[in-house]
Amino acid sequence: MDWGLKNRISSIIKPQNNRALMLAVDHGYFLGPTEKLEDPKKVIAPLLKHCDSLMLTRGVQRASVPATTDTPMVLRVSGGSSIIGEDLSQEDITVSIEDAIRLNASALAMSIFVGSKYEYQTIVNLGKLVSEAAKYGLPVLAVTAVGKELGKDARYLSLACRVAAEQGAHIVKTYYCDNFEKVVQSCPVPIIVAGGKKIPERDALQLTYNAIKGGAVGVDMGRNIWQSEHPVSMIRAVRAIVHNNQNVDQAFKLYKKLVSEESKKKPNQKKSNKPNNPNQKKSNKPNNPNQKKSNKPNKPNKPNNPNQNKPNLNQK
Ligand code: 5RP
């Protein structure tokens, strides 16, 4: 393996422990302004130092990430369909290698839709991308996209991951499932697990733990971090599992500790912003109902979330 390729992979999967914590913020490429990711700049800023790499599109990278960062960028280079379009699997390569290099990408990412109408197109695109990227020492991460029609079980995911690896993907991103070990065993390259739709924090930590135990090198998590009421506390708890070998109880305890530290700071911030607020004293009371509300870790999706009930949204 060439030095450049090795070096880039090792910036994503840390060689010290062969683990990776990726933060995914690329959802807008087909979902538009996903709930709680409406302003990517605001979302990314406090989380950037807590992840090993950031998965995003070139638009968000240019507009929302400071070029001074030393966090590696995993650049999504596929797209072409949206959640309101006819078929999400109809993706093509939308970013040139030259632009990826201008953006100093550490890896390129694209989805394949195994078993879908556009299976052929996306798999061939993966092979071509790997060949093109190899000229510049750029690794490729393949995402095994799933949809309503496509399964999410070990049999399907083993097939999809293996197909991706056979085309030369250096890393495969997939979903956690029952018998996940089988998926890992039959895939000759490292597997990273996506978080999927928002679930309670403890459950997302459990998923992280199970994925690592099952053989994944790490997670590429999005919604379960930035749709949490406490994204920084959440990413730090996920990190404790991925990099510090903490178990779920330990990581959840850390999450709760960080949340309580955070909420101790918040009333003071309000205080200084609103010097004449008559409710100020109230908000410091331990039994303030508003306070409880804001501490809820598992806030469900807003009922008017425009992405809810759309076809294929359970893709992730
Ligand atoms: C979008 C993606 C996302 O990066 C991936 O789904 C991870 O995000 P989440 O944890 O929210 O599922 O690949 O196609």
py3Dmol code that shows the C-alpha trace and the ligand (Angstrom):
import py3Dmol

protein = """\
ATOM      1  CA  MET A   1       0.000   0.000   0.000  1.00  0.00           C
ATOM      2  CA  ASP A   2       1.325   3.402  -0.940  1.00  0.00           C
ATOM      3  CA  TRP A   3       2.458   5.768   1.825  1.00  0.00           C
ATOM      4  CA  GLY A   4      -0.188   8.401   1.057  1.00  0.00           C
ATOM      5  CA  LEU A   5      -3.015   5.901   1.090  1.00  0.00           C
ATOM      6  CA  LYS A   6      -1.784   4.362   4.357  1.00  0.00           C
ATOM      7  CA  ASN A   7      -1.337   7.754   5.918  1.00  0.00           C
ATOM      8  CA  ARG A   8      -4.857   8.882   4.991  1.00  0.00           C
ATOM      9  CA  ILE A   9      -6.457   5.670   6.249  1.00  0.00           C
ATOM     10  CA  SER A  10      -4.569   5.999   9.520  1.00  0.00           C
ATOM     11  CA  SER A  11      -5.991   9.487  10.008  1.00  0.00           C
ATOM     12  CA  ILE A  12      -9.480   7.932   9.935  1.00  0.00           C
ATOM     13  CA  ILE A  13      -8.860   4.595  11.664  1.00  0.00           C
ATOM     14  CA  LYS A  14      -6.409   5.394  14.434  1.00  0.00           C
ATOM     15  CA  PRO A  15      -3.463   2.969  14.310  1.00  0.00           C
ATOM     16  CA  GLN A  16      -2.966   3.083  18.110  1.00  0.00           C
ATOM     17  CA  ASN A  17      -6.102   1.026  18.703  1.00  0.00           C
ATOM     18  CA  ASN A  18      -7.509   0.384  15.211  1.00  0.00           C
ATOM     19  CA  ARG A  19     -10.617   2.394  16.093  1.00  0.00           C
ATOM     20  CA  ALA A  20     -12.513   5.187  14.422  1.00  0.00           C
ATOM     21  CA  LEU A  21     -15.013   7.778  15.543  1.00  0.00           C
ATOM     22  CA  MET A  22     -16.520   9.510  12.537  1.00  0.00           C
ATOM     23  CA  LEU A  23     -19.149  12.231  12.784  1.00  0.00           C
ATOM     24  CA  ALA A  24     -21.626  12.092   9.890  1.00  0.00           C
ATOM     25  CA  VAL A  25     -23.176  15.375   8.763  1.00  0.00           C
ATOM     26  CA  ASP A  26     -23.774  14.544   5.093  1.00  0.00           C
ATOM     27  CA  HIS A  27     -27.509  13.897   5.410  1.00  0.00           C
ATOM     28  CA  GLY A  28     -28.530  17.069   3.578  1.00  0.00           C
ATOM     29  CA  TYR A  29     -27.280  15.657   0.286  1.00  0.00           C
ATOM     30  CA  PHE A  30     -30.618  13.904  -0.152  1.00  0.00           C
ATOM     31  CA  LEU A  31     -32.674  14.950   2.906  1.00  0.00           C
ATOM     32  CA  GLY A  32     -32.196  18.707   2.676  1.00  0.00           C
ATOM     33  CA  PRO A  33     -32.300  20.567   6.000  1.00  0.00           C
ATOM     34  CA  THR A  34     -32.570  17.526   8.258  1.00  0.00           C
ATOM     35  CA  GLU A  35     -34.002  18.209  11.716  1.00  0.00           C
ATOM     36  CA  LYS A  36     -31.341  19.697  14.003  1.00  0.00           C
ATOM     37  CA  LEU A  37     -28.866  19.890  11.125  1.00  0.00           C
ATOM     38  CA  GLU A  38     -30.497  22.967   9.623  1.00  0.00           C
ATOM     39  CA  ASP A  39     -27.393  25.038  10.363  1.00  0.00           C
ATOM     40  CA  PRO A  40     -24.405  22.702   9.834  1.00  0.00           C
ATOM     41  CA  LYS A  41     -21.872  25.337  10.914  1.00  0.00           C
ATOM     42  CA  LYS A  42     -23.470  25.624  14.357  1.00  0.00           C
ATOM     43  CA  VAL A  43     -23.776  21.857  14.703  1.00  0.00           C
ATOM     44  CA  ILE A  44     -20.237  21.064  13.597  1.00  0.00           C
ATOM     45  CA  ALA A  45     -18.341  23.743  15.568  1.00  0.00           C
ATOM     46  CA  PRO A  46     -18.598  22.270  19.099  1.00  0.00           C
ATOM     47  CA  LEU A  47     -18.262  18.657  17.890  1.00  0.00           C
ATOM     48  CA  LEU A  48     -15.293  18.937  15.562  1.00  0.00           C
ATOM     49  CA  LYS A  49     -12.625  18.423  18.205  1.00  0.00           C
ATOM     50  CA  HIS A  50     -14.360  15.331  19.591  1.00  0.00           C
ATOM     51  CA  CYS A  51     -14.440  13.249  16.392  1.00  0.00           C
ATOM     52  CA  ASP A  52     -11.564  11.596  14.523  1.00  0.00           C
ATOM     53  CA  SER A  53     -13.004  12.570  11.147  1.00  0.00           C
ATOM     54  CA  LEU A  54     -15.993  14.333   9.674  1.00  0.00           C
ATOM     55  CA  MET A  55     -18.134  12.882   6.879  1.00  0.00           C
ATOM     56  CA  LEU A  56     -19.723  15.597   4.778  1.00  0.00           C
ATOM     57  CA  THR A  57     -20.381  17.048   1.347  1.00  0.00           C
ATOM     58  CA  ARG A  58     -18.168  19.596  -0.370  1.00  0.00           C
ATOM     59  CA  GLY A  59     -20.839  22.279  -0.014  1.00  0.00           C
ATOM     60  CA  VAL A  60     -20.984  21.953   3.735  1.00  0.00           C
ATOM     61  CA  GLN A  61     -17.212  21.633   4.005  1.00  0.00           C
ATOM     62  CA  ARG A  62     -16.624  24.913   2.160  1.00  0.00           C
ATOM     63  CA  ALA A  63     -19.426  26.822   3.865  1.00  0.00           C
ATOM     64  CA  SER A  64     -19.409  25.424   7.364  1.00  0.00           C
ATOM     65  CA  VAL A  65     -15.998  24.094   8.384  1.00  0.00           C
ATOM     66  CA  PRO A  66     -13.033  26.340   9.172  1.00  0.00           C
ATOM     67  CA  ALA A  67     -10.148  25.583   6.788  1.00  0.00           C
ATOM     68  CA  THR A  68      -7.825  25.800   9.800  1.00  0.00           C
ATOM     69  CA  THR A  69      -9.128  22.555  11.260  1.00  0.00           C
ATOM     70  CA  ASP A  70      -6.848  19.558  11.517  1.00  0.00           C
ATOM     71  CA  THR A  71      -9.768  17.092  11.602  1.00  0.00           C
ATOM     72  CA  PRO A  72      -9.671  14.828   8.513  1.00  0.00           C
ATOM     73  CA  MET A  73     -12.544  15.179   6.036  1.00  0.00           C
ATOM     74  CA  VAL A  74     -14.282  12.173   4.499  1.00  0.00           C
ATOM     75  CA  LEU A  75     -15.909  13.670   1.462  1.00  0.00           C
ATOM     76  CA  ARG A  76     -19.174  12.324   0.092  1.00  0.00           C
ATOM     77  CA  VAL A  77     -18.831  12.291  -3.675  1.00  0.00           C
ATOM     78  CA  SER A  78     -22.088  10.563  -4.631  1.00  0.00           C
ATOM     79  CA  GLY A  79     -25.572  12.001  -4.999  1.00  0.00           C
ATOM     80  CA  GLY A  80     -28.226  12.848  -7.537  1.00  0.00           C
ATOM     81  CA  SER A  81     -31.501  11.929  -5.830  1.00  0.00           C
ATOM     82  CA  SER A  82     -33.563  13.484  -3.066  1.00  0.00           C
ATOM     83  CA  ILE A  83     -36.093  12.217  -0.583  1.00  0.00           C
ATOM     84  CA  ILE A  84     -38.974  13.579  -2.692  1.00  0.00           C
ATOM     85  CA  GLY A  85     -37.631  12.156  -5.958  1.00  0.00           C
ATOM     86  CA  GLU A  86     -38.546   8.899  -7.604  1.00  0.00           C
ATOM     87  CA  ASP A  87     -35.753   6.599  -6.543  1.00  0.00           C
ATOM     88  CA  LEU A  88     -33.069   7.267  -3.962  1.00  0.00           C
ATOM     89  CA  SER A  89     -30.845   4.584  -5.420  1.00  0.00           C
ATOM     90  CA  GLN A  90     -30.246   6.561  -8.613  1.00  0.00           C
ATOM     91  CA  GLU A  91     -26.918   8.035  -7.557  1.00  0.00           C
ATOM     92  CA  ASP A  92     -23.900   9.027  -9.554  1.00  0.00           C
ATOM     93  CA  ILE A  93     -20.497  10.457  -8.766  1.00  0.00           C
ATOM     94  CA  THR A  94     -20.988  14.210  -8.382  1.00  0.00           C
ATOM     95  CA  VAL A  95     -17.532  15.414  -7.307  1.00  0.00           C
ATOM     96  CA  SER A  96     -14.316  15.248  -9.317  1.00  0.00           C
ATOM     97  CA  ILE A  97     -11.092  13.890  -7.873  1.00  0.00           C
ATOM     98  CA  GLU A  98      -9.495  17.286  -8.545  1.00  0.00           C
ATOM     99  CA  ASP A  99     -12.047  19.011  -6.341  1.00  0.00           C
ATOM    100  CA  ALA A 100     -11.642  16.377  -3.632  1.00  0.00           C
ATOM    101  CA  ILE A 101      -7.900  17.067  -3.660  1.00  0.00           C
ATOM    102  CA  ARG A 102      -8.504  20.832  -3.522  1.00  0.00           C
ATOM    103  CA  LEU A 103     -10.610  20.145  -0.445  1.00  0.00           C
ATOM    104  CA  ASN A 104      -7.777  18.080   1.045  1.00  0.00           C
ATOM    105  CA  ALA A 105     -10.089  15.074   1.472  1.00  0.00           C
ATOM    106  CA  SER A 106      -8.648  12.236   3.531  1.00  0.00           C
ATOM    107  CA  ALA A 107     -11.059   9.773   1.927  1.00  0.00           C
ATOM    108  CA  LEU A 108     -13.905   9.714  -0.567  1.00  0.00           C
ATOM    109  CA  ALA A 109     -17.290   8.277   0.345  1.00  0.00           C
ATOM    110  CA  MET A 110     -20.099   7.017  -1.846  1.00  0.00           C
ATOM    111  CA  SER A 111     -23.171   4.818  -1.498  1.00  0.00           C
ATOM    112  CA  ILE A 112     -23.936   1.580  -3.256  1.00  0.00           C
ATOM    113  CA  PHE A 113     -27.498   0.294  -3.465  1.00  0.00           C
ATOM    114  CA  VAL A 114     -27.154  -3.471  -3.688  1.00  0.00           C
ATOM    115  CA  GLY A 115     -30.368  -5.150  -4.828  1.00  0.00           C
ATOM    116  CA  SER A 116     -31.967  -1.910  -6.018  1.00  0.00           C
ATOM    117  CA  LYS A 117     -32.983  -0.773  -9.493  1.00  0.00           C
ATOM    118  CA  TYR A 118     -29.693   1.138  -9.798  1.00  0.00           C
ATOM    119  CA  GLU A 119     -27.468  -1.530  -8.281  1.00  0.00           C
ATOM    120  CA  TYR A 120     -25.380  -1.875 -11.460  1.00  0.00           C
ATOM    121  CA  GLN A 121     -24.757   1.859 -11.814  1.00  0.00           C
ATOM    122  CA  THR A 122     -23.712   2.386  -8.198  1.00  0.00           C
ATOM    123  CA  ILE A 123     -21.464  -0.681  -8.036  1.00  0.00           C
ATOM    124  CA  VAL A 124     -19.726   0.160 -11.303  1.00  0.00           C
ATOM    125  CA  ASN A 125     -19.295   3.726 -10.055  1.00  0.00           C
ATOM    126  CA  LEU A 126     -17.617   2.380  -6.932  1.00  0.00           C
ATOM    127  CA  GLY A 127     -15.140   0.359  -8.976  1.00  0.00           C
ATOM    128  CA  LYS A 128     -14.345   3.362 -11.169  1.00  0.00           C
ATOM    129  CA  LEU A 129     -13.969   5.661  -8.184  1.00  0.00           C
ATOM    130  CA  VAL A 130     -11.543   3.273  -6.484  1.00  0.00           C
ATOM    131  CA  SER A 131      -9.427   3.121  -9.660  1.00  0.00           C
ATOM    132  CA  GLU A 132      -9.420   6.896 -10.105  1.00  0.00           C
ATOM    133  CA  ALA A 133      -8.765   7.637  -6.416  1.00  0.00           C
ATOM    134  CA  ALA A 134      -5.913   5.114  -6.308  1.00  0.00           C
ATOM    135  CA  LYS A 135      -3.911   7.347  -8.691  1.00  0.00           C
ATOM    136  CA  TYR A 136      -3.738   9.937  -5.908  1.00  0.00           C
ATOM    137  CA  GLY A 137      -3.517   7.664  -2.871  1.00  0.00           C
ATOM    138  CA  LEU A 138      -7.073   8.480  -1.826  1.00  0.00           C
ATOM    139  CA  PRO A 139      -8.965   5.795   0.090  1.00  0.00           C
ATOM    140  CA  VAL A 140     -12.628   5.104  -0.656  1.00  0.00           C
ATOM    141  CA  LEU A 141     -15.310   4.426   1.925  1.00  0.00           C
ATOM    142  CA  ALA A 142     -18.366   2.631   0.541  1.00  0.00           C
ATOM    143  CA  VAL A 143     -21.700   3.075   2.250  1.00  0.00           C
ATOM    144  CA  THR A 144     -24.078   0.134   1.898  1.00  0.00           C
ATOM    145  CA  ALA A 145     -27.293   2.121   1.629  1.00  0.00           C
ATOM    146  CA  VAL A 146     -30.500   0.392   2.647  1.00  0.00           C
ATOM    147  CA  GLY A 147     -34.078   1.199   1.752  1.00  0.00           C
ATOM    148  CA  LYS A 148     -37.590   0.031   2.459  1.00  0.00           C
ATOM    149  CA  GLU A 149     -37.274  -2.724  -0.086  1.00  0.00           C
ATOM    150  CA  LEU A 150     -33.737  -3.708   0.918  1.00  0.00           C
ATOM    151  CA  GLY A 151     -33.149  -5.765   4.014  1.00  0.00           C
ATOM    152  CA  LYS A 152     -31.113  -4.801   6.999  1.00  0.00           C
ATOM    153  CA  ASP A 153     -30.322  -8.322   8.138  1.00  0.00           C
ATOM    154  CA  ALA A 154     -26.955 -10.077   8.316  1.00  0.00           C
ATOM    155  CA  ARG A 155     -27.556 -11.944   5.058  1.00  0.00           C
ATOM    156  CA  TYR A 156     -28.224  -8.802   3.051  1.00  0.00           C
ATOM    157  CA  LEU A 157     -25.576  -6.674   4.760  1.00  0.00           C
ATOM    158  CA  SER A 158     -22.925  -9.410   4.364  1.00  0.00           C
ATOM    159  CA  LEU A 159     -23.662  -9.453   0.654  1.00  0.00           C
ATOM    160  CA  ALA A 160     -23.603  -5.663   0.309  1.00  0.00           C
ATOM    161  CA  CYS A 161     -20.401  -5.233   2.373  1.00  0.00           C
ATOM    162  CA  ARG A 162     -18.621  -8.003   0.511  1.00  0.00           C
ATOM    163  CA  VAL A 163     -19.616  -6.538  -2.858  1.00  0.00           C
ATOM    164  CA  ALA A 164     -18.207  -3.165  -1.738  1.00  0.00           C
ATOM    165  CA  ALA A 165     -14.946  -4.718  -0.558  1.00  0.00           C
ATOM    166  CA  GLU A 166     -14.579  -6.742  -3.753  1.00  0.00           C
ATOM    167  CA  GLN A 167     -14.779  -3.533  -5.774  1.00  0.00           C
ATOM    168  CA  GLY A 168     -11.821  -2.250  -3.769  1.00  0.00           C
ATOM    169  CA  ALA A 169     -13.425  -0.097  -1.065  1.00  0.00           C
ATOM    170  CA  HIS A 170     -10.879   0.432   1.711  1.00  0.00           C
ATOM    171  CA  ILE A 171     -13.509   0.895   4.418  1.00  0.00           C
ATOM    172  CA  VAL A 172     -17.165  -0.156   4.380  1.00  0.00           C
ATOM    173  CA  LYS A 173     -19.855   1.641   6.283  1.00  0.00           C
ATOM    174  CA  THR A 174     -22.930  -0.388   7.082  1.00  0.00           C
ATOM    175  CA  TYR A 175     -25.628  -0.954   9.696  1.00  0.00           C
ATOM    176  CA  TYR A 176     -25.615  -2.956  12.872  1.00  0.00           C
ATOM    177  CA  CYS A 177     -27.828  -6.050  12.804  1.00  0.00           C
ATOM    178  CA  ASP A 178     -28.386  -9.358  14.589  1.00  0.00           C
ATOM    179  CA  ASN A 179     -25.475 -11.715  13.886  1.00  0.00           C
ATOM    180  CA  PHE A 180     -23.356  -8.700  12.962  1.00  0.00           C
ATOM    181  CA  GLU A 181     -20.202 -10.794  13.519  1.00  0.00           C
ATOM    182  CA  LYS A 182     -21.058 -12.690  10.345  1.00  0.00           C
ATOM    183  CA  VAL A 183     -21.078  -9.442   8.366  1.00  0.00           C
ATOM    184  CA  VAL A 184     -17.647  -8.537   9.747  1.00  0.00           C
ATOM    185  CA  GLN A 185     -16.185 -12.007   9.222  1.00  0.00           C
ATOM    186  CA  SER A 186     -17.047 -12.099   5.552  1.00  0.00           C
ATOM    187  CA  CYS A 187     -15.813  -8.588   4.799  1.00  0.00           C
ATOM    188  CA  PRO A 188     -12.044  -8.391   4.232  1.00  0.00           C
ATOM    189  CA  VAL A 189     -11.802  -4.638   4.976  1.00  0.00           C
ATOM    190  CA  PRO A 190     -12.647  -2.626   8.119  1.00  0.00           C
ATOM    191  CA  ILE A 191     -16.321  -2.010   8.835  1.00  0.00           C
ATOM    192  CA  ILE A 192     -17.737   1.147  10.387  1.00  0.00           C
ATOM    193  CA  VAL A 193     -21.296   1.257  11.658  1.00  0.00           C
ATOM    194  CA  ALA A 194     -23.809   4.055  10.993  1.00  0.00           C
ATOM    195  CA  GLY A 195     -25.930   5.222  13.884  1.00  0.00           C
ATOM    196  CA  GLY A 196     -29.280   5.151  12.083  1.00  0.00           C
ATOM    197  CA  LYS A 197     -32.343   7.087  13.140  1.00  0.00           C
ATOM    198  CA  LYS A 198     -32.519   8.742  16.547  1.00  0.00           C
ATOM    199  CA  ILE A 199     -33.004   6.390  19.459  1.00  0.00           C
ATOM    200  CA  PRO A 200     -32.595   7.008  23.208  1.00  0.00           C
ATOM    201  CA  GLU A 201     -29.022   7.866  24.151  1.00  0.00           C
ATOM    202  CA  ARG A 202     -28.439   4.719  26.165  1.00  0.00           C
ATOM    203  CA  ASP A 203     -29.620   2.607  23.244  1.00  0.00           C
ATOM    204  CA  ALA A 204     -27.282   4.434  20.865  1.00  0.00           C
ATOM    205  CA  LEU A 205     -24.412   3.755  23.275  1.00  0.00           C
ATOM    206  CA  GLN A 206     -25.446   0.114  23.397  1.00  0.00           C
ATOM    207  CA  LEU A 207     -25.420  -0.002  19.595  1.00  0.00           C
ATOM    208  CA  THR A 208     -21.915   1.486  19.589  1.00  0.00           C
ATOM    209  CA  TYR A 209     -20.731  -1.043  22.150  1.00  0.00           C
ATOM    210  CA  ASN A 210     -22.316  -3.980  20.312  1.00  0.00           C
ATOM    211  CA  ALA A 211     -20.850  -2.862  16.995  1.00  0.00           C
ATOM    212  CA  ILE A 212     -17.332  -2.686  18.445  1.00  0.00           C
ATOM    213  CA  LYS A 213     -17.769  -6.024  20.233  1.00  0.00           C
ATOM    214  CA  GLY A 214     -19.028  -7.500  16.964  1.00  0.00           C
ATOM    215  CA  GLY A 215     -15.843  -6.462  15.179  1.00  0.00           C
ATOM    216  CA  ALA A 216     -16.536  -3.000  13.753  1.00  0.00           C
ATOM    217  CA  VAL A 217     -13.589  -0.605  13.994  1.00  0.00           C
ATOM    218  CA  GLY A 218     -15.925   2.179  15.010  1.00  0.00           C
ATOM    219  CA  VAL A 219     -18.979   4.235  14.229  1.00  0.00           C
ATOM    220  CA  ASP A 220     -19.872   6.939  11.748  1.00  0.00           C
ATOM    221  CA  MET A 221     -22.679   8.491  13.749  1.00  0.00           C
ATOM    222  CA  GLY A 222     -24.882  11.424  12.859  1.00  0.00           C
ATOM    223  CA  ARG A 223     -28.443  11.777  14.137  1.00  0.00           C
ATOM    224  CA  ASN A 224     -27.821  10.025  17.427  1.00  0.00           C
ATOM    225  CA  ILE A 225     -25.275  12.714  18.187  1.00  0.00           C
ATOM    226  CA  TRP A 226     -26.606  15.981  16.798  1.00  0.00           C
ATOM    227  CA  GLN A 227     -30.292  15.174  17.300  1.00  0.00           C
ATOM    228  CA  SER A 228     -29.537  14.539  20.957  1.00  0.00           C
ATOM    229  CA  GLU A 229     -30.451  17.365  23.329  1.00  0.00           C
ATOM    230  CA  HIS A 230     -26.805  17.226  24.381  1.00  0.00           C
ATOM    231  CA  PRO A 231     -24.623  16.566  21.323  1.00  0.00           C
ATOM    232  CA  VAL A 232     -21.253  17.233  22.965  1.00  0.00           C
ATOM    233  CA  SER A 233     -22.031  15.039  25.966  1.00  0.00           C
ATOM    234  CA  MET A 234     -23.255  12.350  23.595  1.00  0.00           C
ATOM    235  CA  ILE A 235     -20.234  12.346  21.307  1.00  0.00           C
ATOM    236  CA  ARG A 236     -17.942  12.234  24.344  1.00  0.00           C
ATOM    237  CA  ALA A 237     -19.833   9.216  25.688  1.00  0.00           C
ATOM    238  CA  VAL A 238     -19.632   7.478  22.293  1.00  0.00           C
ATOM    239  CA  ARG A 239     -15.926   8.280  22.236  1.00  0.00           C
ATOM    240  CA  ALA A 240     -15.486   6.680  25.660  1.00  0.00           C
ATOM    241  CA  ILE A 241     -16.720   3.385  24.183  1.00  0.00           C
ATOM    242  CA  VAL A 242     -14.867   3.605  20.881  1.00  0.00           C
ATOM    243  CA  HIS A 243     -11.521   4.790  22.193  1.00  0.00           C
ATOM    244  CA  ASN A 244     -11.463   4.135  25.945  1.00  0.00           C
ATOM    245  CA  ASN A 245     -13.043   0.692  26.011  1.00  0.00           C
ATOM    246  CA  GLN A 246     -15.796   1.833  28.357  1.00  0.00           C
ATOM    247  CA  ASN A 247     -18.891  -0.313  28.679  1.00  0.00           C
ATOM    248  CA  VAL A 248     -22.436   0.997  28.205  1.00  0.00           C
ATOM    249  CA  ASP A 249     -23.046   1.714  31.907  1.00  0.00           C
ATOM    250  CA  GLN A 250     -19.806   3.641  32.193  1.00  0.00           C
ATOM    251  CA  ALA A 251     -20.453   5.617  29.020  1.00  0.00           C
ATOM    252  CA  PHE A 252     -24.035   6.433  29.980  1.00  0.00           C
ATOM    253  CA  LYS A 253     -22.888   7.525  33.436  1.00  0.00           C
ATOM    254  CA  LEU A 254     -20.381   9.816  31.751  1.00  0.00           C
ATOM    255  CA  TYR A 255     -23.129  11.147  29.469  1.00  0.00           C
ATOM    256  CA  LYS A 256     -25.362  11.979  32.445  1.00  0.00           C
ATOM    257  CA  LYS A 257     -22.491  13.609  34.326  1.00  0.00           C
ATOM    258  CA  LEU A 258     -21.617  15.778  31.327  1.00  0.00           C
ATOM    259  CA  VAL A 259     -25.285  16.702  30.828  1.00  0.00           C
ATOM    260  CA  SER A 260     -25.618  17.759  34.436  1.00  0.00           C
ATOM    261  CA  GLU A 261     -22.429  19.832  34.217  1.00  0.00           C
ATOM    262  CA  GLU A 262     -23.806  21.392  31.051  1.00  0.00           C
ATOM    263  CA  SER A 263     -27.174  22.252  32.583  1.00  0.00           C
ATOM    264  CA  LYS A 264     -25.475  23.789  35.635  1.00  0.00           C
ATOM    265  CA  LYS A 265     -23.741  26.165  33.243  1.00  0.00           C
ATOM    266  CA  LYS A 266     -26.841  26.978  31.170  1.00  0.00           C
ATOM    267  CA  PRO A 267     -28.979  28.883  33.738  1.00  0.00           C
ATOM    268  CA  ASN A 268     -26.015  31.187  34.386  1.00  0.00           C
ATOM    269  CA  GLN A 269     -25.733  31.906  30.687  1.00  0.00           C
ATOM    270  CA  LYS A 270     -29.432  32.829  30.592  1.00  0.00           C
ATOM    271  CA  LYS A 271     -28.968  34.964  33.659  1.00  0.00           C
ATOM    272  CA  SER A 272     -26.257  37.069  32.091  1.00  0.00           C
ATOM    273  CA  ASN A 273     -28.218  37.510  28.846  1.00  0.00           C
ATOM    274  CA  LYS A 274     -31.478  38.520  30.451  1.00  0.00           C
ATOM    275  CA  PRO A 275     -30.696  40.727  33.447  1.00  0.00           C
ATOM    276  CA  ASN A 276     -34.341  41.774  33.980  1.00  0.00           C
ATOM    277  CA  ASN A 277     -36.031  38.462  33.449  1.00  0.00           C
ATOM    278  CA  PRO A 278     -38.494  37.962  36.313  1.00  0.00           C
ATOM    279  CA  ASN A 279     -38.354  34.187  35.842  1.00  0.00           C
ATOM    280  CA  GLN A 280     -34.646  34.158  36.424  1.00  0.00           C
ATOM    281  CA  LYS A 281     -34.819  32.928  40.026  1.00  0.00           C
ATOM    282  CA  LYS A 282     -37.447  30.416  39.050  1.00  0.00           C
ATOM    283  CA  SER A 283     -35.206  28.836  36.445  1.00  0.00           C
ATOM    284  CA  ASN A 284     -32.650  27.938  39.108  1.00  0.00           C
ATOM    285  CA  LYS A 285     -35.188  26.051  41.179  1.00  0.00           C
ATOM    286  CA  PRO A 286     -34.521  22.339  40.994  1.00  0.00           C
ATOM    287  CA  ASN A 287     -38.196  21.565  40.406  1.00  0.00           C
ATOM    288  CA  ASN A 288     -38.650  24.011  37.546  1.00  0.00           C
ATOM    289  CA  PRO A 289     -40.701  22.102  34.949  1.00  0.00           C
ATOM    290  CA  ASN A 290     -38.993  23.896  32.062  1.00  0.00           C
ATOM    291  CA  GLN A 291     -35.649  22.770  33.292  1.00  0.00           C
ATOM    292  CA  LYS A 292     -36.753  19.170  33.385  1.00  0.00           C
ATOM    293  CA  LYS A 293     -38.035  19.507  29.860  1.00  0.00           C
ATOM    294  CA  SER A 294     -34.741  20.769  28.531  1.00  0.00           C
ATOM    295  CA  ASN A 295     -32.875  17.942  30.221  1.00  0.00           C
ATOM    296  CA  LYS A 296     -34.920  15.232  28.544  1.00  0.00           C
ATOM    297  CA  PRO A 297     -32.328  13.169  26.741  1.00  0.00           C
ATOM    298  CA  ASN A 298     -34.696  11.468  24.325  1.00  0.00           C
ATOM    299  CA  LYS A 299     -36.724  14.202  22.724  1.00  0.00           C
ATOM    300  CA  PRO A 300     -38.789  12.671  19.931  1.00  0.00           C
ATOM    301  CA  ASN A 301     -38.869  14.131  16.442  1.00  0.00           C
ATOM    302  CA  LYS A 302     -40.992  17.246  16.041  1.00  0.00           C
ATOM    303  CA  PRO A 303     -44.451  16.296  14.786  1.00  0.00           C
ATOM    304  CA  ASN A 304     -44.066  18.683  11.881  1.00  0.00           C
ATOM    305  CA  ASN A 305     -40.720  17.323  10.778  1.00  0.00           C
ATOM    306  CA  PRO A 306     -40.949  17.632   6.980  1.00  0.00           C
ATOM    307  CA  ASN A 307     -38.868  14.502   6.533  1.00  0.00           C
ATOM    308  CA  GLN A 308     -41.224  12.316   8.494  1.00  0.00           C
ATOM    309  CA  ASN A 309     -43.551  10.024   6.604  1.00  0.00           C
ATOM    310  CA  LYS A 310     -41.637  10.557   3.390  1.00  0.00           C
ATOM    311  CA  PRO A 311     -40.995   7.481   1.282  1.00  0.00           C
ATOM    312  CA  ASN A 312     -37.846   5.535   2.007  1.00  0.00           C
ATOM    313  CA  LEU A 313     -36.843   7.650   4.984  1.00  0.00           C
ATOM    314  CA  ASN A 314     -36.224   4.488   6.957  1.00  0.00           C
ATOM    315  CA  GLN A 315     -33.361   4.058   4.540  1.00  0.00           C
ATOM    316  CA  LYS A 316     -31.044   4.720   7.435  1.00  0.00           C
TER     317      LYS A 316
END
"""
ligand_1 = """\
14
5RP
C -26.158 9.309 4.671
C -25.108 8.653 5.447
C -24.957 9.054 6.862
O -23.668 9.565 6.976
C -25.144 7.866 7.763
O -26.441 7.401 7.663
C -24.724 8.120 9.212
O -25.588 8.901 9.842
P -26.630 8.359 10.895
O -25.827 7.944 12.105
O -27.525 9.533 11.163
O -27.343 7.168 10.300
O -24.391 7.834 4.952
O -26.377 8.580 3.530
"""
view = py3Dmol.view(width=600, height=400)
view.addModel(protein, "pdb")
view.setStyle({"model": 0}, {"cartoon": {"style": "trace"}})
view.addModel(ligand_1, "xyz")
view.setStyle({"model": 1}, {"stick": {}})
view.zoomTo()
view.show()
